[in-house]
Amino acid sequence: MKEFINKGGEKISLVEVDNLARQHPALDEVVTFAIDDETYGHDVGMAVSLRKGEDLTAMALKKWIRESISAMKVPKHIWITEEIPKTATGKVQRRLVADQMMKQAAS
């Protein structure tokens, strides 16, 4: 999957958003990805897992991210999950994570 998305004509680096979110002390793993959006075509989605013993809401994480990055790059939806889905070889693939998070949202 591409490392950039096009949100309403603006290129957004998913790696930039990943790197910012990884600085939050409560987060263990982070992966951002494109999600469909009726207005912009694509928007930013994010899946995170928390460090053991940490408690953080998606809303609190969005607020924290918004303090350091342009509003256009703030994830529209954040999924907090036990673990980030990986391939059989243990690699994180943005498309795999996006598909699994969207399935969770639909159910």
Secondary structure, DSSP 8 states (H G I E B T S, - for coil): --SEEEETTEEEEHHHHHHHHTTSTTEEEEEEEEEEETTTEEEEEEEEEE-TT----HHHHHHHHHTTS-GGGS-SEEEE-SS----TTS---HHHHHHHHHHHHH-
